[in-house]
Amino acid sequence: MTASEPSAGAVDPRLLEILVCPVTKGPLRYDREAGELVSEKAGLAYPVRDGIPIMLPDEARKLPV
């Protein structure tokens, strides 16, 4: 692994720059501790498994209101 590669389970920063919420098409925030991509606008948190964002609304966790 080189310095430019993400560690195991981490999301590539270049990927984070282009990903958007599939529901709102808005920005996502990476929550490293929870291992999720969070869409504040949609109120959803998409899981990241083995460094791969699972961008399916059915797989997302609803955020508490």
MOJORA-V846229 format. One record per run of one state. SS is the DSSP state (a for helix, b for strand, c for the rest). FROM is the first residue (numbers start at 1). TO is the last residue. Records with the same first field share a line. If there is no record, write none. Layout:
BEGIN
SS->FROM-TO  FROM-TO
END
This chain:
BEGIN
c->1-12  19-28  32-35  40-43  50-51  54-56  60-60  63-65
a->13-18  57-59
b->29-31  36-39  44-49  52-53  61-62
END
